[in-house]
């Protein structure tokens, strides 16, 4: 259960008053890798209070502005509640927070082809929205961060593997591909369905203005796995939904396997940093290897076979 910051009833009351809410009951909410999430039952309905442990106020403000933009374009995602004086964010004891309307829906760990089709179409809808100038221009956890953990001798075999990947990606990340607003973390726990129909894509913490091919790679990684391997059939269903809304350039098509590989590698890095470097969590101590093995399995699939399965 994700609750990294402890709030007293008095603390919650103070926050609620800032949003002109009268809270009747509070429940902790599971999920969230580094945030505290609480469900507030109030006189105006149900809201999610999210307090960010590893984000600055400026970063959360950008997230809030992005969510407001997506609402303007009727994209199916979180709707923010503003403070009583019209602010997007509020800072409580040096921690930025957002209050969002609670969205009913269900998380599915396995998506069928119809659900994957919807997820692909929703990503394409996101990519069609003109990106604002306030979004960061780089992915928040890309290969440029790998040297922070390489050589620490926490897991020497993994750090050696990551060093090889760092050298490879440093030389091969493309410089000129179509960019868009991207979600950058489209895993199954960030999509809500109701009666198996897509209700919302949530958690835009890593939203940026970056290569849409990277976002597709991350979506395939997050939604189309079977165990520690990728399902090409599921990946094709996801891409079919995407392509019914947005067309891809030939250069992007050729690089989808590369970006699935890259997505697996950066996710592996993030898990290693989170659970072995930033804060040691024993039950997650080897979680980074799952994504490392998946990255290697993607590399082993011939690129022509991968692309043909997705697009023909």
N, C-alpha and C positions, 0 to 999 in steps of 0.2 A: 504494500500500500504506500503510495508516494506521498510522504509528508515529511519534508526536510526541515521545515520551519514550524515551530510550535506556537500556536496562537491561543491566547486565553479568550474566554467569552467577552471580556472587556475590549480586547484588541479587535475582535470581529465586530463588535458593536461600533467601535470607532470608525472602522473601515466602512461599514454599512451606512453609517450616518453621512459619510462623504458622498455616497451614491444615493442618498435619500431613500434608503431601504429600511424596512422594519423586518428583522430576521426572526423567524419563528423556530427554526431548527437548522442544524448544521450537520453534514455528513462528510467524512473524508472520501476522496475519489481515488481509485486505483489508476495506475498509469502515470506516465511522465518520468523521464529519465533523471531530471534534476530540478523539478518544480514541486511546489506544494499546491495541491488542488483540493478545493472544498466545494461541496454543493450546498448552496444557500437556499433554503425554503423561505420565501419572503411574502409580504403582502401583495407584491406585484408579480409573483410567480417564482420560478426556479432559475437560479443563476449559478455559473461556475466562477469562483474566485481563484485566480492563478497568481501565485507569488513566485517570482523568478529568482533562483538562487545564484545563477551564473551569468545573468544578463545585466547590462547597465541600463540606466533609465533611457539613454539615447537609443539603444538597441530596441528596447520595448516600445518606445515611441514610434520607431520606424515600423515595427510590427503592427501597431495600432493603426497607423496611417494606411498601411497596406490593406488591412482588413476593412477599413472604411471604403477604400477604393474598390475592393472586390464586392462589397455590398452594393455600391453604386452600379456595378455592372451585373448585378443579380447572380453572381457566382455562388454556388451552394457551399457556404462555409460559415464560420462563427460570426455572430453579430455582437458588436460591442455595446455595453451600456456606458454612457458617459457619466462623469461625476456631476454633482449638482450644479457646478459652475462651468460645465461644458468641456472638461479635459478628457483626453483619451486615456491617460495613465495617472496613477497615483503612487507615491512612494511612502512606504510604511517601514519605519526603522531601517532606512537605507536600502530597502528591497523594493524594486518596482513591481507593480501588479496591474492586472487587468481584470475586469468583471465582464463576463460574457453571458449572453442568453443561453440557457441550457437547451441542448439539442437532443431530442429523443432519437434513438437509433441503436443499432447493434453492431458490434465489431465481429467480423468473421475471420478466423485464422486461415481459412482456406476459401478462396473465391472461385466460383464456377465460371465458365466461359462467358455467360451472360453478364455477370457482375464485373468481370475483367473488361468486357467491351464497354460497359458504362464508365469504368474508371479511366480507360484510355480516352474516351470522348470528353470526360471532364477535364483531364489534363490538357487536351487540345484546346478546350474552351478557355482555360487559364492562359495558355500560350498566345491566344488571339487578342488578349487585352493589352493595350499599349502600355509599356512599362513606364513608371514615373521616374523622375530624376533623383528621388531621394533613396532609392534602393542601392545597396552595395553592389559593386561590379564584379566581385569575386565570390566563389563558393566559400562558406565560412569554415569548412574543415577539409581543405584540399591538400594536395601533395606537399605544398610548401610548409606544412606543419610537421611533416614526418621527422625531420632532424631533431625535433624536441624530445623524442623518445629513443631514437637510434643511439646505441652505445651506452645506455644506462645499465646494461647487464641485468635487467629484471627478468627477461626471457631472451637469452642470447640468440637462440635459433630463430625466434620470431623477428627480432631486431635485424638480424642478417637478411632474412627474407624481405623485410620492409625496406632495407637499404637498397636492395636490388630493384625493388619496385619504384623506389624514389628516383633512381637513376633513369629507369625506363620512362616514367611519366614526365620527368623534367625535360626529356628530349622529344617526346612525342605528343604532348598536349597540343592540340591545334590552336592556331591564333585567330582564325577567321571563320566562324560558323554563325548561323543565325542565333540571336539571343532573344530572350523573352523574360517575363516574370516566371520564376520557377519556384516550386515548392521545396525540392531538394531532399525530402525525407518521406516519400510516399510509401510507407509500409502499411500493413493491414490494420494496425491499431490507429492509423490516422484517417481511416475511412469509415463512415457510419452508413449503414443500410437500414431500411425499414421495409419489411415484406420483400426483401431481396432487391429493392430498388435503392439506388444511391441517394442518400439523404444529404451528406456533407463530406467535404474534405477539410480536415481540421489541422491545427498545429503548424502554423506558418512561421515558426521561430527561425528557420533557416532560409526564408524567402529572400531571393536576390534577383538581380538582372544578369543572367548568365546563359550559357549554352543550353538551348532546349534539348539537344541530344543528350546532354548529361542528365537532365530531369527524366527523360525517357529511360535511360539506362538505370537510374535509381528506381523508377517505377517498376521496371521489369524485375530488378533485383528484389524489391520489397514485396511484390505481389505474386510473382510467378515461380516461386520456388516449390520444390517437393523435397523435403528434407534438406540435405546439403547440396542439392543439385538443382539446376535450372530446368524448368519444363519449357521446351520450345513450343509446344502446343498452346500452353497458357500464354506465353509471350506473344504468339501470333494473335490470339484473341484480344489481348490488350492493344496491340498495334492496329488491328482491324478497326477497333473503336476509335482510336486516335485518328487514323487516316480518313475516316468518314467526316471528320470535322476540319482537319488540317492536313495539307500536303507537306511532304518532306523533300528537301533537296537531295540529290544523289549523293553528295558528300556526307550528308547526315546519315543516310541509310547505311553507307559503307562503314560508318564509325559507331553504329549501335553496339556491336560486340565489344569494341574498345571501351565504350562508356559503361557498359554493364560490368566489365572487368574493373574499371576505375572506381565505380560506385562500390563494388564489393571491397576493394582495397581501402578506400577512405573510411568505410564503415568499420572495417576491421581495425584500422588505426584508432578511430574514435573509441571503440570498445576497450582497446588496450590502454589508451590514455585515461579513460574514465574509470576503469575498474582495477587498474594496476599501478597507475602513476598518480592521478589526482586523488583517488581514494580507494584503498585496497578493500575489495569486496570478495570474500573467499568463494562464494557460490558462483561468481561470474569470472573467476580468475582465468579461465581458459576460453572465454566466450569469443575472444578475438580470432581464435584459430578456426572457428566455424566459417567466418567470412573469408579468411585466408584460403581455406580449402576450396570454397566456392569460387573464388577468383581464379585459382589454379584450374578448376574444372572448366570454367568458361574459356580460359586460354587454350585448353586442350581441344575444344570444338573447332573444326576448320571454319574459318571466317566465311567462306563461300556457302557452306552448308547452313550456317547460322542465318545469314542474310536471306538466302533463298527460302528458308522455312518461314521467315517473318513476312516476306513481301511477295511471295508467289503463290 
